[in-house]
Amino acid sequence: MERQAEQPQAAAGAETVYVVKPGDTLSGIAKAVYGKAGRWREIYEANKDIIKSPNLIRPGWKLRIPR
């Protein structure tokens, strides 16, 4: 499954937005965007207002991906 991050229309250096797809996990997203699955916690910390449990993310959620 191909993962794509969407670039919001904002100033350079802004966060990237990733739309969660069915079957995604935070570690899978981290692997796709950072190249390291172990960086999942950075995504979790940036989205604590949305993600209540790092083991449960929903398709359609728009997650901020810190640079």
PDB file of N, CA, C and O in Angstrom:
ATOM      1  N   MET A   1       0.849  -1.170   0.000  1.00  0.00           N
ATOM      2  CA  MET A   1       0.000   0.000   0.000  1.00  0.00           C
ATOM      3  C   MET A   1       0.895   1.234   0.000  1.00  0.00           C
ATOM      4  O   MET A   1       1.818   1.334   0.809  1.00  0.00           O
ATOM      5  N   GLU A   2       0.631   2.153  -0.886  1.00  0.00           N
ATOM      6  CA  GLU A   2       1.430   3.363  -0.989  1.00  0.00           C
ATOM      7  C   GLU A   2       0.884   4.402  -0.029  1.00  0.00           C
ATOM      8  O   GLU A   2      -0.324   4.634   0.031  1.00  0.00           O
ATOM      9  N   ARG A   3       1.787   5.030   0.725  1.00  0.00           N
ATOM     10  CA  ARG A   3       1.388   6.068   1.663  1.00  0.00           C
ATOM     11  C   ARG A   3       1.832   7.403   1.106  1.00  0.00           C
ATOM     12  O   ARG A   3       2.953   7.550   0.620  1.00  0.00           O
ATOM     13  N   GLN A   4       0.945   8.367   1.184  1.00  0.00           N
ATOM     14  CA  GLN A   4       1.273   9.689   0.676  1.00  0.00           C
ATOM     15  C   GLN A   4       0.944  10.716   1.732  1.00  0.00           C
ATOM     16  O   GLN A   4      -0.090  10.632   2.396  1.00  0.00           O
ATOM     17  N   ALA A   5       1.825  11.685   1.885  1.00  0.00           N
ATOM     18  CA  ALA A   5       1.569  12.806   2.773  1.00  0.00           C
ATOM     19  C   ALA A   5       1.111  13.972   1.918  1.00  0.00           C
ATOM     20  O   ALA A   5       1.630  14.200   0.825  1.00  0.00           O
ATOM     21  N   GLU A   6       0.147  14.697   2.419  1.00  0.00           N
ATOM     22  CA  GLU A   6      -0.343  15.871   1.716  1.00  0.00           C
ATOM     23  C   GLU A   6       0.346  17.092   2.278  1.00  0.00           C
ATOM     24  O   GLU A   6       0.498  17.220   3.493  1.00  0.00           O
ATOM     25  N   GLN A   7       0.760  17.984   1.414  1.00  0.00           N
ATOM     26  CA  GLN A   7       1.359  19.232   1.854  1.00  0.00           C
ATOM     27  C   GLN A   7       0.260  20.262   2.033  1.00  0.00           C
ATOM     28  O   GLN A   7      -0.441  20.585   1.074  1.00  0.00           O
ATOM     29  N   PRO A   8       0.095  20.786   3.247  1.00  0.00           N
ATOM     30  CA  PRO A   8      -0.893  21.843   3.416  1.00  0.00           C
ATOM     31  C   PRO A   8      -0.403  23.118   2.744  1.00  0.00           C
ATOM     32  O   PRO A   8       0.801  23.304   2.563  1.00  0.00           O
ATOM     33  N   GLN A   9      -1.310  23.977   2.383  1.00  0.00           N
ATOM     34  CA  GLN A   9      -0.907  25.239   1.778  1.00  0.00           C
ATOM     35  C   GLN A   9      -0.554  26.189   2.916  1.00  0.00           C
ATOM     36  O   GLN A   9      -1.416  26.876   3.464  1.00  0.00           O
ATOM     37  N   ALA A  10       0.721  26.212   3.256  1.00  0.00           N
ATOM     38  CA  ALA A  10       1.212  27.040   4.350  1.00  0.00           C
ATOM     39  C   ALA A  10       2.639  27.448   4.031  1.00  0.00           C
ATOM     40  O   ALA A  10       3.185  27.101   2.984  1.00  0.00           O
ATOM     41  N   ALA A  11       3.215  28.176   4.936  1.00  0.00           N
ATOM     42  CA  ALA A  11       4.575  28.653   4.740  1.00  0.00           C
ATOM     43  C   ALA A  11       5.560  27.488   4.713  1.00  0.00           C
ATOM     44  O   ALA A  11       5.301  26.430   5.287  1.00  0.00           O
ATOM     45  N   ALA A  12       6.675  27.691   4.051  1.00  0.00           N
ATOM     46  CA  ALA A  12       7.721  26.664   4.005  1.00  0.00           C
ATOM     47  C   ALA A  12       8.138  26.330   5.430  1.00  0.00           C
ATOM     48  O   ALA A  12       8.212  27.216   6.281  1.00  0.00           O
ATOM     49  N   GLY A  13       8.408  25.069   5.690  1.00  0.00           N
ATOM     50  CA  GLY A  13       8.811  24.639   7.029  1.00  0.00           C
ATOM     51  C   GLY A  13       7.628  24.214   7.883  1.00  0.00           C
ATOM     52  O   GLY A  13       7.806  23.763   9.014  1.00  0.00           O
ATOM     53  N   ALA A  14       6.413  24.357   7.344  1.00  0.00           N
ATOM     54  CA  ALA A  14       5.224  23.947   8.088  1.00  0.00           C
ATOM     55  C   ALA A  14       5.164  22.425   8.151  1.00  0.00           C
ATOM     56  O   ALA A  14       5.843  21.728   7.397  1.00  0.00           O
ATOM     57  N   GLU A  15       4.340  21.929   9.061  1.00  0.00           N
ATOM     58  CA  GLU A  15       4.166  20.486   9.190  1.00  0.00           C
ATOM     59  C   GLU A  15       3.494  19.911   7.947  1.00  0.00           C
ATOM     60  O   GLU A  15       2.797  20.611   7.213  1.00  0.00           O
ATOM     61  N   THR A  16       3.720  18.632   7.734  1.00  0.00           N
ATOM     62  CA  THR A  16       3.051  17.884   6.683  1.00  0.00           C
ATOM     63  C   THR A  16       1.795  17.273   7.294  1.00  0.00           C
ATOM     64  O   THR A  16       1.757  16.998   8.493  1.00  0.00           O
ATOM     65  N   VAL A  17       0.770  17.060   6.477  1.00  0.00           N
ATOM     66  CA  VAL A  17      -0.449  16.412   6.932  1.00  0.00           C
ATOM     67  C   VAL A  17      -0.543  15.066   6.228  1.00  0.00           C
ATOM     68  O   VAL A  17      -0.348  14.972   5.016  1.00  0.00           O
ATOM     69  N   TYR A  18      -0.842  14.025   6.999  1.00  0.00           N
ATOM     70  CA  TYR A  18      -0.997  12.683   6.464  1.00  0.00           C
ATOM     71  C   TYR A  18      -2.424  12.234   6.739  1.00  0.00           C
ATOM     72  O   TYR A  18      -2.887  12.314   7.876  1.00  0.00           O
ATOM     73  N   VAL A  19      -3.120  11.767   5.723  1.00  0.00           N
ATOM     74  CA  VAL A  19      -4.477  11.246   5.889  1.00  0.00           C
ATOM     75  C   VAL A  19      -4.378   9.737   6.087  1.00  0.00           C
ATOM     76  O   VAL A  19      -3.871   9.018   5.225  1.00  0.00           O
ATOM     77  N   VAL A  20      -4.867   9.268   7.228  1.00  0.00           N
ATOM     78  CA  VAL A  20      -4.786   7.854   7.592  1.00  0.00           C
ATOM     79  C   VAL A  20      -5.638   7.019   6.638  1.00  0.00           C
ATOM     80  O   VAL A  20      -6.793   7.343   6.359  1.00  0.00           O
ATOM     81  N   LYS A  21      -5.036   5.939   6.147  1.00  0.00           N
ATOM     82  CA  LYS A  21      -5.701   4.989   5.247  1.00  0.00           C
ATOM     83  C   LYS A  21      -6.034   3.705   6.030  1.00  0.00           C
ATOM     84  O   LYS A  21      -5.409   3.432   7.055  1.00  0.00           O
ATOM     85  N   PRO A  22      -7.007   2.924   5.560  1.00  0.00           N
ATOM     86  CA  PRO A  22      -7.304   1.654   6.224  1.00  0.00           C
ATOM     87  C   PRO A  22      -6.041   0.786   6.323  1.00  0.00           C
ATOM     88  O   PRO A  22      -5.301   0.643   5.350  1.00  0.00           O
ATOM     89  N   GLY A  23      -5.808   0.220   7.489  1.00  0.00           N
ATOM     90  CA  GLY A  23      -4.653  -0.645   7.701  1.00  0.00           C
ATOM     91  C   GLY A  23      -3.403   0.073   8.178  1.00  0.00           C
ATOM     92  O   GLY A  23      -2.423  -0.576   8.542  1.00  0.00           O
ATOM     93  N   ASP A  24      -3.418   1.402   8.185  1.00  0.00           N
ATOM     94  CA  ASP A  24      -2.245   2.152   8.655  1.00  0.00           C
ATOM     95  C   ASP A  24      -2.025   1.978  10.149  1.00  0.00           C
ATOM     96  O   ASP A  24      -2.961   1.754  10.916  1.00  0.00           O
ATOM     97  N   THR A  25      -0.772   2.086  10.536  1.00  0.00           N
ATOM     98  CA  THR A  25      -0.371   2.138  11.939  1.00  0.00           C
ATOM     99  C   THR A  25       0.581   3.314  12.088  1.00  0.00           C
ATOM    100  O   THR A  25       1.143   3.789  11.101  1.00  0.00           O
ATOM    101  N   LEU A  26       0.763   3.782  13.307  1.00  0.00           N
ATOM    102  CA  LEU A  26       1.704   4.883  13.513  1.00  0.00           C
ATOM    103  C   LEU A  26       3.117   4.466  13.120  1.00  0.00           C
ATOM    104  O   LEU A  26       3.854   5.258  12.532  1.00  0.00           O
ATOM    105  N   SER A  27       3.498   3.242  13.435  1.00  0.00           N
ATOM    106  CA  SER A  27       4.851   2.803  13.062  1.00  0.00           C
ATOM    107  C   SER A  27       4.984   2.675  11.543  1.00  0.00           C
ATOM    108  O   SER A  27       6.044   2.969  10.990  1.00  0.00           O
ATOM    109  N   GLY A  28       3.933   2.244  10.876  1.00  0.00           N
ATOM    110  CA  GLY A  28       3.960   2.158   9.413  1.00  0.00           C
ATOM    111  C   GLY A  28       4.057   3.533   8.765  1.00  0.00           C
ATOM    112  O   GLY A  28       4.789   3.721   7.794  1.00  0.00           O
ATOM    113  N   ILE A  29       3.315   4.490   9.309  1.00  0.00           N
ATOM    114  CA  ILE A  29       3.382   5.856   8.794  1.00  0.00           C
ATOM    115  C   ILE A  29       4.767   6.432   9.038  1.00  0.00           C
ATOM    116  O   ILE A  29       5.340   7.072   8.156  1.00  0.00           O
ATOM    117  N   ALA A  30       5.311   6.209  10.238  1.00  0.00           N
ATOM    118  CA  ALA A  30       6.656   6.701  10.554  1.00  0.00           C
ATOM    119  C   ALA A  30       7.692   6.102   9.612  1.00  0.00           C
ATOM    120  O   ALA A  30       8.597   6.804   9.159  1.00  0.00           O
ATOM    121  N   LYS A  31       7.569   4.826   9.318  1.00  0.00           N
ATOM    122  CA  LYS A  31       8.493   4.163   8.386  1.00  0.00           C
ATOM    123  C   LYS A  31       8.401   4.811   7.006  1.00  0.00           C
ATOM    124  O   LYS A  31       9.420   5.028   6.349  1.00  0.00           O
ATOM    125  N   ALA A  32       7.178   5.120   6.568  1.00  0.00           N
ATOM    126  CA  ALA A  32       6.973   5.702   5.237  1.00  0.00           C
ATOM    127  C   ALA A  32       7.501   7.138   5.151  1.00  0.00           C
ATOM    128  O   ALA A  32       8.097   7.516   4.143  1.00  0.00           O
ATOM    129  N   VAL A  33       7.289   7.939   6.198  1.00  0.00           N
ATOM    130  CA  VAL A  33       7.669   9.354   6.098  1.00  0.00           C
ATOM    131  C   VAL A  33       9.068   9.654   6.622  1.00  0.00           C
ATOM    132  O   VAL A  33       9.726  10.570   6.130  1.00  0.00           O
ATOM    133  N   TYR A  34       9.533   8.894   7.614  1.00  0.00           N
ATOM    134  CA  TYR A  34      10.853   9.139   8.202  1.00  0.00           C
ATOM    135  C   TYR A  34      11.889   8.085   7.829  1.00  0.00           C
ATOM    136  O   TYR A  34      13.092   8.318   7.946  1.00  0.00           O
ATOM    137  N   GLY A  35      11.413   6.917   7.378  1.00  0.00           N
ATOM    138  CA  GLY A  35      12.337   5.835   7.082  1.00  0.00           C
ATOM    139  C   GLY A  35      12.653   4.972   8.293  1.00  0.00           C
ATOM    140  O   GLY A  35      13.446   4.035   8.205  1.00  0.00           O
ATOM    141  N   LYS A  36      12.021   5.297   9.443  1.00  0.00           N
ATOM    142  CA  LYS A  36      12.250   4.539  10.679  1.00  0.00           C
ATOM    143  C   LYS A  36      10.933   4.366  11.428  1.00  0.00           C
ATOM    144  O   LYS A  36      10.320   5.346  11.851  1.00  0.00           O
ATOM    145  N   ALA A  37      10.508   3.130  11.588  1.00  0.00           N
ATOM    146  CA  ALA A  37       9.254   2.843  12.279  1.00  0.00           C
ATOM    147  C   ALA A  37       9.289   3.297  13.733  1.00  0.00           C
ATOM    148  O   ALA A  37       8.253   3.640  14.302  1.00  0.00           O
ATOM    149  N   GLY A  38      10.469   3.302  14.332  1.00  0.00           N
ATOM    150  CA  GLY A  38      10.620   3.677  15.735  1.00  0.00           C
ATOM    151  C   GLY A  38      10.312   5.137  16.031  1.00  0.00           C
ATOM    152  O   GLY A  38      10.252   5.534  17.195  1.00  0.00           O
ATOM    153  N   ARG A  39      10.117   5.935  14.998  1.00  0.00           N
ATOM    154  CA  ARG A  39       9.807   7.350  15.214  1.00  0.00           C
ATOM    155  C   ARG A  39       8.303   7.622  15.325  1.00  0.00           C
ATOM    156  O   ARG A  39       7.868   8.771  15.247  1.00  0.00           O
ATOM    157  N   TRP A  40       7.506   6.549  15.508  1.00  0.00           N
ATOM    158  CA  TRP A  40       6.059   6.681  15.617  1.00  0.00           C
ATOM    159  C   TRP A  40       5.650   7.609  16.737  1.00  0.00           C
ATOM    160  O   TRP A  40       4.640   8.303  16.626  1.00  0.00           O
ATOM    161  N   ARG A  41       6.421   7.635  17.821  1.00  0.00           N
ATOM    162  CA  ARG A  41       6.062   8.442  18.994  1.00  0.00           C
ATOM    163  C   ARG A  41       6.020   9.937  18.660  1.00  0.00           C
ATOM    164  O   ARG A  41       5.232  10.678  19.246  1.00  0.00           O
ATOM    165  N   GLU A  42       6.862  10.383  17.724  1.00  0.00           N
ATOM    166  CA  GLU A  42       6.860  11.794  17.318  1.00  0.00           C
ATOM    167  C   GLU A  42       5.505  12.161  16.702  1.00  0.00           C
ATOM    168  O   GLU A  42       4.972  13.244  16.946  1.00  0.00           O
ATOM    169  N   ILE A  43       4.966  11.249  15.911  1.00  0.00           N
ATOM    170  CA  ILE A  43       3.658  11.488  15.297  1.00  0.00           C
ATOM    171  C   ILE A  43       2.587  11.474  16.380  1.00  0.00           C
ATOM    172  O   ILE A  43       1.701  12.328  16.389  1.00  0.00           O
ATOM    173  N   TYR A  44       2.662  10.525  17.276  1.00  0.00           N
ATOM    174  CA  TYR A  44       1.710  10.434  18.387  1.00  0.00           C
ATOM    175  C   TYR A  44       1.723  11.708  19.229  1.00  0.00           C
ATOM    176  O   TYR A  44       0.664  12.265  19.519  1.00  0.00           O
ATOM    177  N   GLU A  45       2.883  12.166  19.617  1.00  0.00           N
ATOM    178  CA  GLU A  45       3.003  13.359  20.459  1.00  0.00           C
ATOM    179  C   GLU A  45       2.437  14.594  19.759  1.00  0.00           C
ATOM    180  O   GLU A  45       1.840  15.451  20.410  1.00  0.00           O
ATOM    181  N   ALA A  46       2.615  14.694  18.455  1.00  0.00           N
ATOM    182  CA  ALA A  46       2.118  15.847  17.700  1.00  0.00           C
ATOM    183  C   ALA A  46       0.603  15.809  17.501  1.00  0.00           C
ATOM    184  O   ALA A  46       0.000  16.806  17.103  1.00  0.00           O
ATOM    185  N   ASN A  47      -0.008  14.657  17.780  1.00  0.00           N
ATOM    186  CA  ASN A  47      -1.438  14.488  17.515  1.00  0.00           C
ATOM    187  C   ASN A  47      -2.215  13.981  18.725  1.00  0.00           C
ATOM    188  O   ASN A  47      -3.270  13.367  18.569  1.00  0.00           O
ATOM    189  N   LYS A  48      -1.705  14.233  19.929  1.00  0.00           N
ATOM    190  CA  LYS A  48      -2.368  13.748  21.144  1.00  0.00           C
ATOM    191  C   LYS A  48      -3.789  14.283  21.294  1.00  0.00           C
ATOM    192  O   LYS A  48      -4.613  13.678  21.980  1.00  0.00           O
ATOM    193  N   ASP A  49      -4.077  15.413  20.653  1.00  0.00           N
ATOM    194  CA  ASP A  49      -5.427  15.957  20.713  1.00  0.00           C
ATOM    195  C   ASP A  49      -6.420  15.097  19.931  1.00  0.00           C
ATOM    196  O   ASP A  49      -7.621  15.143  20.194  1.00  0.00           O
ATOM    197  N   ILE A  50      -5.927  14.320  18.981  1.00  0.00           N
ATOM    198  CA  ILE A  50      -6.765  13.446  18.153  1.00  0.00           C
ATOM    199  C   ILE A  50      -6.635  11.993  18.600  1.00  0.00           C
ATOM    200  O   ILE A  50      -7.634  11.287  18.740  1.00  0.00           O
ATOM    201  N   ILE A  51      -5.403  11.554  18.822  1.00  0.00           N
ATOM    202  CA  ILE A  51      -5.123  10.145  19.124  1.00  0.00           C
ATOM    203  C   ILE A  51      -5.182   9.931  20.634  1.00  0.00           C
ATOM    204  O   ILE A  51      -4.370  10.482  21.377  1.00  0.00           O
ATOM    205  N   LYS A  52      -6.130   9.142  21.075  1.00  0.00           N
ATOM    206  CA  LYS A  52      -6.251   8.824  22.500  1.00  0.00           C
ATOM    207  C   LYS A  52      -5.406   7.604  22.862  1.00  0.00           C
ATOM    208  O   LYS A  52      -4.910   7.500  23.983  1.00  0.00           O
ATOM    209  N   SER A  53      -5.243   6.682  21.914  1.00  0.00           N
ATOM    210  CA  SER A  53      -4.426   5.495  22.111  1.00  0.00           C
ATOM    211  C   SER A  53      -3.559   5.320  20.870  1.00  0.00           C
ATOM    212  O   SER A  53      -4.088   5.309  19.759  1.00  0.00           O
ATOM    213  N   PRO A  54      -2.232   5.183  21.026  1.00  0.00           N
ATOM    214  CA  PRO A  54      -1.378   5.024  19.852  1.00  0.00           C
ATOM    215  C   PRO A  54      -1.645   3.735  19.078  1.00  0.00           C
ATOM    216  O   PRO A  54      -1.175   3.583  17.951  1.00  0.00           O
ATOM    217  N   ASN A  55      -2.385   2.819  19.667  1.00  0.00           N
ATOM    218  CA  ASN A  55      -2.715   1.567  18.990  1.00  0.00           C
ATOM    219  C   ASN A  55      -4.010   1.653  18.192  1.00  0.00           C
ATOM    220  O   ASN A  55      -4.407   0.679  17.553  1.00  0.00           O
ATOM    221  N   LEU A  56      -4.671   2.805  18.221  1.00  0.00           N
ATOM    222  CA  LEU A  56      -5.951   2.940  17.546  1.00  0.00           C
ATOM    223  C   LEU A  56      -6.011   4.263  16.791  1.00  0.00           C
ATOM    224  O   LEU A  56      -6.212   5.325  17.380  1.00  0.00           O
ATOM    225  N   ILE A  57      -5.834   4.175  15.478  1.00  0.00           N
ATOM    226  CA  ILE A  57      -6.015   5.342  14.616  1.00  0.00           C
ATOM    227  C   ILE A  57      -7.064   4.991  13.578  1.00  0.00           C
ATOM    228  O   ILE A  57      -7.201   3.830  13.192  1.00  0.00           O
ATOM    229  N   ARG A  58      -7.792   5.977  13.133  1.00  0.00           N
ATOM    230  CA  ARG A  58      -8.932   5.743  12.241  1.00  0.00           C
ATOM    231  C   ARG A  58      -8.677   6.285  10.837  1.00  0.00           C
ATOM    232  O   ARG A  58      -8.102   7.362  10.676  1.00  0.00           O
ATOM    233  N   PRO A  59      -9.105   5.538   9.826  1.00  0.00           N
ATOM    234  CA  PRO A  59      -9.019   6.058   8.455  1.00  0.00           C
ATOM    235  C   PRO A  59      -9.734   7.401   8.338  1.00  0.00           C
ATOM    236  O   PRO A  59     -10.806   7.609   8.906  1.00  0.00           O
ATOM    237  N   GLY A  60      -9.116   8.295   7.592  1.00  0.00           N
ATOM    238  CA  GLY A  60      -9.695   9.621   7.393  1.00  0.00           C
ATOM    239  C   GLY A  60      -9.134  10.681   8.328  1.00  0.00           C
ATOM    240  O   GLY A  60      -9.238  11.873   8.039  1.00  0.00           O
ATOM    241  N   TRP A  61      -8.540  10.266   9.449  1.00  0.00           N
ATOM    242  CA  TRP A  61      -7.938  11.249  10.345  1.00  0.00           C
ATOM    243  C   TRP A  61      -6.800  11.948   9.617  1.00  0.00           C
ATOM    244  O   TRP A  61      -6.062  11.320   8.859  1.00  0.00           O
ATOM    245  N   LYS A  62      -6.661  13.239   9.847  1.00  0.00           N
ATOM    246  CA  LYS A  62      -5.568  14.020   9.281  1.00  0.00           C
ATOM    247  C   LYS A  62      -4.553  14.254  10.393  1.00  0.00           C
ATOM    248  O   LYS A  62      -4.802  15.008  11.334  1.00  0.00           O
ATOM    249  N   LEU A  63      -3.409  13.597  10.266  1.00  0.00           N
ATOM    250  CA  LEU A  63      -2.381  13.674  11.292  1.00  0.00           C
ATOM    251  C   LEU A  63      -1.290  14.659  10.885  1.00  0.00           C
ATOM    252  O   LEU A  63      -0.867  14.695   9.729  1.00  0.00           O
ATOM    253  N   ARG A  64      -0.843  15.459  11.854  1.00  0.00           N
ATOM    254  CA  ARG A  64       0.292  16.345  11.633  1.00  0.00           C
ATOM    255  C   ARG A  64       1.558  15.510  11.723  1.00  0.00           C
ATOM    256  O   ARG A  64       1.730  14.720  12.651  1.00  0.00           O
ATOM    257  N   ILE A  65       2.439  15.691  10.755  1.00  0.00           N
ATOM    258  CA  ILE A  65       3.722  14.972  10.718  1.00  0.00           C
ATOM    259  C   ILE A  65       4.814  15.997  10.952  1.00  0.00           C
ATOM    260  O   ILE A  65       5.120  16.784  10.056  1.00  0.00           O
ATOM    261  N   PRO A  66       5.410  16.005  12.139  1.00  0.00           N
ATOM    262  CA  PRO A  66       6.467  16.984  12.404  1.00  0.00           C
ATOM    263  C   PRO A  66       7.695  16.727  11.514  1.00  0.00           C
ATOM    264  O   PRO A  66       7.994  15.588  11.156  1.00  0.00           O
ATOM    265  N   ARG A  67       8.372  17.783  11.182  1.00  0.00           N
ATOM    266  CA  ARG A  67       9.602  17.664  10.370  1.00  0.00           C
ATOM    267  C   ARG A  67      10.748  17.277  11.248  1.00  0.00           C
ATOM    268  O   ARG A  67      11.871  17.124  10.767  1.00  0.00           O
TER     269      ARG A  67
END
